[in-house]
Amino acid sequence: MVRLSTTVLATLGLVAERAYGALTVNLDDPASIKETAALVAKDLLTFYRGDEPGWVPGILPGPPPDGDYYWWQGGAMWGALLDYRYHTGDKQFDASMTKALLFQTGPDADFMPPNWTASMGNDDQAFWGFSAMLATETGYTDPPEDQPQWLALAQAVFNEQTHEDRRVADGRCEWGLRWQVYPSNNGYNYINTVANACYFNIGARLARYTDNSTYADLASKTFDLIQRLGYISDKWDVYDGAHLPDCTDINKAQFSYNAAMLLQGCAFMYNHTEGGEIWKTRIDGLVGRMLEIFFPNDTAFEPSCENANCNADMESFKGFMHRWMGTTMQLAPYTREKILPVLKKSTEAAVKQCTGGDNGRMCGFHWTTGVFDGKTGAGQQMNVLGALVSLLAPDTAPPLTNQTGGTSKGDANAGSNQPLMPTFAPITTGDKAGAGILTALMITGSLSAFAWMSMD
């Protein structure tokens, strides 16, 4: 367990009476937000044991039945903590973050560690790629030269997911990225939004960071595919996915992280294209519908499971949504007026229910009730941490590029042990210088809304 030192507590102004009891925060005071976020981050890491002897660095306990969490959730947690560091300047968790991320890179430096490849989904790999990309964009300390570098890791994930072996060869779903990496995996024939949105998101971010047109072209192609398949409706609902052979049996469940992932990617493309009108249209459509669907009474809510039973995966989605809407305000500042008031009210509701656990401040999942729901977990802590840091985002410097201070070294051919790779546009001088999520759908009959869905 990573603990806050007395020195850090003093530096952050955490007086003794704040150590126990319900969380309190002044959401109009950035210092108060940072102070409260430090407590939430500390409590998040009580669920992590990877720094202890005999435990695996990087991952949360699991997968079920050995613990609540799948491999991807470890990558998601480090992303939440990287965002926390970025917005608060608190570097106390750096040693654990670096150790964790590098330990899970695998022998080919692509976030395909042998212990997890047999059950690997493209979305699972992508969430670790997100953390590497976030480390790149936030100027996180570069690894030693003999270790994989953050930008190259993100490029490796993107390159391998561009490979034809992971995609549909022909037909109506042509070029769609499969949910699962290997044909032996349940869900290989499910062409879902999250896998393709992950790829779009990383591509958009690489396009902005490197200013390489190949990434931008592939990101645009992917968004067009998702829209063409009907996974984004005319009203900007974002659905879960559909099966081969023709991707017409659309599962219309809506999860907040799918929409938020697309929104953040659109914001990166909007910023990269200096206000491209098509990306503004997409941002506006997604923001408007997300506020309607996922923020009833201005409080984050997961409509496809929260009235029934959300599993440990789904219990982390609200934090992603808050954080990625925060990034949207940074990259498309005109959205602040519409997004920030809702995020603020949602965060107020989130903090209010953090009254659980032995310390009296652990968080639950249900924010709309105003009371702690009796169940703690890493996802619940990530959610509230994401909500708090999202309020700091508009006044934090936007993500770096290799022209604005980014130092991570890239490799446009990372992951090139694969037989086929995308052909990249010429590398610019700037390039050389800077160089089971929806395993949820397999769960218990309590999610009766999904019972009809065959994973093959």
C-alpha positions in Angstrom: 0.0 0.0 0.0 1.3 3.5 -0.9 0.8 5.9 2.0 1.0 9.6 2.3 4.0 10.7 4.2 3.7 13.2 7.1 5.7 15.6 5.0 3.4 15.4 2.1 0.3 15.7 4.3 1.8 18.9 5.8 2.6 20.2 2.3 -0.9 19.6 1.1 -2.4 21.2 4.2 -4.2 18.0 5.4 -4.9 18.8 9.0 -5.4 15.9 11.4 -9.2 16.2 11.6 -9.4 15.6 7.8 -7.7 12.2 8.1 -10.9 10.5 9.3 -14.6 11.2 8.5 -16.6 12.0 5.5 -14.9 13.8 2.6 -15.5 17.5 2.5 -14.4 19.9 -0.2 -14.9 23.4 -1.5 -15.4 23.0 -5.2 -14.7 26.7 -5.8 -11.2 26.3 -4.4 -8.6 24.4 -6.4 -6.4 23.9 -3.3 -9.3 22.3 -1.5 -10.0 20.1 -4.5 -6.4 18.9 -4.6 -6.4 18.3 -0.9 -9.5 16.1 -1.1 -8.2 14.3 -4.3 -5.0 13.4 -2.4 -7.2 11.5 0.2 -9.2 9.8 -2.6 -5.9 8.8 -4.4 -4.5 7.4 -1.1 -7.6 5.4 -0.5 -7.6 4.1 -4.1 -4.2 2.6 -3.6 -5.4 0.6 -0.6 -6.9 -1.8 -3.2 -3.5 -2.3 -4.9 -0.9 -4.8 -3.6 1.6 -4.9 -6.4 4.3 -3.2 -4.4 4.1 -6.0 -1.7 6.3 -9.1 -1.8 4.7 -12.0 -3.7 2.2 -9.8 -5.7 2.5 -8.8 -9.3 3.3 -5.1 -10.0 0.8 -3.2 -12.1 -2.4 -5.2 -11.6 -5.2 -5.1 -9.2 -6.2 -8.4 -7.4 -7.9 -10.8 -9.8 -9.2 -11.9 -12.2 -12.4 -13.4 -10.7 -12.7 -15.6 -8.7 -9.2 -14.6 -7.3 -10.2 -11.0 -7.1 -12.6 -8.4 -8.5 -10.5 -7.0 -11.3 -9.4 -7.9 -14.8 -5.9 -7.0 -16.2 -7.2 -3.8 -18.0 -8.3 -2.2 -14.7 -4.7 -1.9 -13.6 -3.9 0.1 -16.6 -7.0 2.2 -16.1 -6.0 2.9 -12.5 -2.5 4.2 -13.4 -4.2 6.4 -16.0 -6.4 7.9 -13.3 -3.3 8.5 -11.1 -1.3 10.0 -14.0 -4.2 12.4 -14.5 -4.2 13.2 -10.8 -0.5 13.9 -10.9 -0.9 16.1 -14.0 -3.6 18.3 -12.4 -2.2 18.5 -8.9 1.6 18.2 -9.3 1.7 15.5 -6.6 4.5 13.1 -7.5 4.5 10.9 -4.5 3.2 7.9 -6.5 5.8 8.1 -9.3 7.9 5.2 -8.3 4.9 2.8 -8.1 3.5 4.1 -11.4 6.7 3.7 -13.4 7.4 0.2 -12.0 3.8 -0.9 -12.7 3.6 0.4 -16.3 7.0 -1.0 -17.3 6.4 -4.4 -15.6 3.3 -5.0 -17.8 4.8 -4.0 -21.2 5.7 -7.6 -22.1 8.8 -8.9 -24.0 7.8 -7.0 -27.2 7.2 -3.7 -25.5 3.5 -3.6 -26.6 1.5 -4.3 -23.5 1.0 -8.0 -24.4 2.5 -9.7 -21.4 2.4 -13.5 -21.8 0.3 -14.1 -18.6 -2.6 -12.2 -20.2 -2.4 -12.6 -23.9 -4.6 -15.7 -24.0 -7.6 -13.7 -22.9 -6.5 -10.4 -24.5 -9.1 -8.0 -25.9 -8.1 -5.0 -28.0 -9.7 -2.8 -25.5 -7.7 -4.3 -22.7 -4.4 -3.6 -24.4 -5.6 -0.1 -25.4 -6.2 0.9 -21.8 -2.6 0.3 -21.0 -1.8 2.2 -24.2 -3.9 5.1 -22.9 -1.8 5.3 -19.8 1.4 5.3 -21.9 -0.1 8.1 -24.1 -1.1 10.1 -21.1 2.4 9.8 -19.7 3.7 11.1 -23.0 1.2 14.0 -23.1 1.8 15.1 -19.5 5.6 15.1 -19.5 5.7 12.3 -17.1 9.3 11.2 -16.2 10.8 9.2 -19.1 12.0 5.7 -18.3 15.7 4.8 -18.4 17.0 4.6 -22.0 17.2 0.8 -21.8 13.5 0.5 -21.0 10.5 0.9 -23.3 9.5 4.6 -23.8 6.0 5.9 -23.3 5.4 7.2 -26.8 6.8 4.1 -28.4 4.5 1.9 -26.2 1.4 3.8 -27.4 2.6 3.5 -31.0 3.1 -0.2 -30.6 -0.5 -0.7 -29.4 -1.8 1.4 -32.3 0.3 -0.4 -34.9 -0.6 -3.9 -33.7 -4.3 -2.9 -33.7 -3.9 -1.6 -37.3 -2.8 -5.1 -38.4 -5.2 -6.9 -40.7 -5.2 -10.0 -38.4 -7.2 -8.0 -35.8 -9.7 -6.7 -38.3 -12.6 -7.8 -40.5 -11.4 -8.6 -44.0 -14.6 -7.8 -46.0 -18.3 -7.2 -46.1 -20.4 -4.6 -44.4 -18.1 -4.6 -41.3 -14.9 -4.4 -43.3 -11.9 -3.0 -41.4 -13.8 -3.1 -38.1 -11.5 -3.9 -35.1 -12.6 -7.1 -33.4 -13.3 -7.0 -29.7 -10.9 -9.9 -29.0 -7.4 -10.4 -30.3 -7.5 -14.2 -30.9 -10.0 -16.4 -32.7 -10.1 -18.7 -29.7 -11.5 -16.0 -27.5 -15.3 -15.6 -26.8 -16.3 -12.3 -28.5 -13.9 -12.5 -31.5 -16.8 -12.0 -33.8 -18.2 -9.1 -31.8 -17.3 -5.8 -33.5 -17.9 -3.4 -30.7 -17.7 0.3 -30.1 -15.1 0.2 -27.3 -12.4 -1.6 -29.3 -12.8 0.8 -32.2 -13.2 3.8 -30.0 -10.0 2.9 -28.2 -8.2 2.8 -31.5 -9.7 6.0 -32.7 -8.8 7.7 -29.4 -5.1 6.7 -29.5 -4.9 7.6 -33.2 -6.3 11.1 -32.6 -3.8 11.6 -29.8 -0.9 10.4 -31.8 -1.9 12.6 -34.7 -1.9 15.7 -32.5 1.3 14.7 -30.6 3.4 13.8 -33.6 1.6 15.9 -36.4 1.8 12.8 -38.5 -1.0 12.6 -41.1 -1.2 8.8 -41.1 -2.5 8.8 -37.5 -5.1 11.4 -38.4 -6.3 9.6 -41.5 -6.7 6.3 -39.6 -8.5 8.0 -36.7 -10.9 9.7 -39.1 -11.5 6.4 -41.0 -12.4 4.7 -37.7 -14.9 7.3 -36.6 -16.5 7.2 -40.0 -16.7 3.4 -39.6 -18.4 3.5 -36.2 -20.9 6.0 -37.5 -21.6 4.1 -40.7 -22.3 0.9 -38.9 -25.0 2.7 -36.9 -23.2 2.5 -33.5 -23.7 6.2 -33.3 -27.4 7.2 -33.9 -28.7 10.3 -35.5 -29.4 11.6 -32.0 -25.8 10.9 -30.9 -26.7 7.9 -28.8 -23.6 5.6 -28.7 -24.4 1.9 -28.7 -22.3 -1.1 -27.7 -21.7 -3.0 -30.9 -22.9 -5.8 -33.1 -21.8 -9.2 -34.5 -20.5 -10.6 -37.7 -21.3 -11.3 -40.4 -23.0 -7.9 -41.1 -23.0 -5.9 -37.8 -26.7 -5.3 -38.0 -27.8 -6.9 -34.6 -26.9 -3.8 -32.7 -26.9 -4.0 -29.0 -28.3 -0.7 -27.9 -26.9 -0.7 -24.4 -25.2 2.7 -23.7 -22.2 3.0 -21.5 -20.7 6.3 -20.6 -17.1 5.4 -21.3 -17.9 4.6 -25.0 -19.3 8.0 -25.6 -16.6 9.8 -23.5 -13.8 8.0 -25.3 -15.2 9.1 -28.7 -15.7 12.7 -27.3 -12.1 13.0 -26.1 -10.8 11.7 -29.4 -12.9 14.3 -31.3 -11.5 17.0 -29.0 -8.0 16.0 -29.9 -8.8 16.0 -33.6 -10.6 19.4 -33.2 -7.5 20.8 -31.6 -5.2 19.2 -34.1 -7.1 20.5 -37.0 -7.3 24.0 -35.4 -11.1 23.9 -35.0 -12.1 21.6 -37.9 -15.9 22.0 -38.4 -16.6 18.3 -38.7 -15.0 17.7 -35.3 -16.9 20.5 -33.7 -20.1 19.1 -35.0 -19.2 15.7 -33.5 -18.2 17.3 -30.2 -21.4 19.2 -29.9 -23.5 16.2 -30.7 -21.8 14.0 -28.2 -21.7 16.5 -25.4 -25.4 17.4 -25.8 -26.5 13.7 -25.7 -24.1 12.7 -23.0 -25.5 15.3 -20.7 -29.0 14.1 -21.3 -28.3 10.3 -21.0 -25.6 10.1 -18.4 -26.2 13.1 -16.1 -29.9 13.0 -14.9 -30.3 15.9 -12.5 -26.7 16.8 -13.3 -25.3 13.7 -11.6 -23.3 10.9 -13.3 -25.4 7.8 -13.8 -24.8 4.5 -15.7 -28.2 3.9 -17.3 -27.5 0.4 -18.8 -26.7 -1.2 -15.5 -27.1 1.1 -12.5 -30.8 0.2 -11.9 -29.9 -3.5 -12.0 -26.3 -4.6 -11.3 -23.1 -3.1 -12.5 -20.0 -5.3 -12.3 -16.5 -4.1 -11.2 -15.7 -3.0 -14.8 -18.8 -0.9 -15.1 -18.3 0.6 -11.7 -15.3 2.5 -13.0 -16.9 4.2 -16.1 -18.1 7.4 -14.4 -14.5 8.4 -13.7 -13.4 8.0 -17.3 -16.4 10.1 -18.4 -15.5 12.9 -16.0 -11.8 12.9 -16.9 -12.3 12.8 -20.6 -14.9 15.5 -20.6 -12.3 17.5 -18.6 -9.8 17.0 -21.4 -12.5 18.1 -23.9 -12.7 21.4 -22.1 -8.9 21.9 -22.4 -8.8 21.1 -26.1 -12.1 22.7 -27.1 -12.4 25.6 -24.6 -15.7 26.7 -26.0 -17.3 23.6 -24.4 -16.4 24.7 -20.8 -19.6 26.8 -20.4 -21.8 23.8 -21.1 -19.7 21.0 -19.5 -18.2 22.5 -16.3 -21.4 23.4 -14.4 -22.7 19.8 -14.8 -19.4 18.2 -13.8 -19.3 20.4 -10.8 -22.8 19.4 -9.6 -21.9 15.7 -10.3 -18.7 16.0 -8.3 -20.6 17.5 -5.4 -22.9 14.5 -5.4 -20.0 12.1 -5.7 -18.1 13.5 -2.7 -21.3 13.7 -0.6 -21.7 9.9 -0.5 -18.1 9.1 0.4 -18.8 8.2 4.0 -18.0 4.5 4.1 -15.1 2.3 5.2 -13.2 2.2 8.4 -11.9 5.7 7.8 -15.4 7.1 7.2 -14.5 8.5 3.7 -14.6 5.6 1.3 -16.8 6.1 -1.8 -19.6 4.0 -3.2 -20.8 3.8 -6.8 -24.3 5.3 -6.6 -24.1 9.1 -6.7 -27.7 10.0 -7.3 -28.9 8.7 -3.9 -26.8 11.1 -1.7 -25.8 8.2 0.6 -23.0 5.6 0.7 -24.3 2.4 -0.9 -22.2 0.1 1.3 -19.8 -1.2 -1.3 -16.3 0.0 -1.8 -13.8 -0.8 -4.6 -11.1 0.6 -6.8 -13.6 1.6 -9.5 -15.6 3.7 -7.0 -12.4 5.5 -5.9 -11.3 6.1 -9.5 -14.7 7.6 -10.2 -14.5 10.2 -7.5 -10.9 10.9 -8.2 -11.7 11.5 -11.9 -14.6 13.7 -10.9 -12.4 15.9 -8.7 -9.6 16.3 -11.2 -12.0 17.0 -14.0 -12.8 20.3 -12.3 -9.1 21.3 -12.4 -8.8 20.5 -16.1 -9.9 23.8 -17.6 -7.2 25.7 -15.8 -4.5 23.2 -16.4 -2.2 23.5 -19.5 -3.4 21.3 -22.4 -1.7 18.1 -23.2 1.8 18.4 -24.7 2.9 17.7 -28.2 6.4 17.0 -29.4 6.5 20.7 -30.4 5.4 22.1 -27.1 7.6 20.3 -24.6 7.0 16.6 -25.0 10.2 14.6 -24.5 9.1 11.0 -24.9 10.9 9.1 -27.6 8.8 7.4 -30.2 9.2 4.6 -32.7 6.8 4.7 -35.7 7.5 1.0 -36.3 7.0 -0.2 -32.7 5.3 -3.5 -32.6 6.7 -4.3 -36.0 7.3 -8.0 -35.2 3.8 -8.3 -36.7 4.0 -9.3 -40.4 2.1 -6.3 -41.7 2.2 -2.7 -40.5 0.6 0.5 -41.6 2.6 2.7 -44.0 3.4 5.9 -42.3 3.7 9.4 -43.7 7.3 10.8 -43.7 8.5 11.5 -40.2 8.9 15.3 -39.5 11.8 17.0 -37.7 9.4 17.4 -34.8 8.8 13.6 -34.8 12.5 12.9 -34.6 13.0 15.4 -31.8 10.1 14.4 -29.7 9.9 11.3 -31.3 -12.4 -7.9 -20.3 -14.0 -4.5 -20.4 -17.2 -5.8 -21.8 -16.7 -9.1 -20.1 -19.4 -7.3 -18.3 -21.8 -8.6 -21.0 -21.1 -12.2 -20.0 -22.1 -11.8 -16.4 -25.1 -12.9 -14.5 -28.7 -13.1 -15.4 -29.3 -10.1 -13.3 -28.3 -8.1 -16.4 -31.3 -9.4 -18.2 -31.2 -6.6 -20.7 -28.1 -8.4 -22.2 -29.2 -12.0 -21.9 -30.2 -12.2 -25.6 -26.7 -11.3 -26.7 -24.6 -14.1 -28.0 -20.9 -13.4 -27.7 -20.2 -15.4 -30.9 
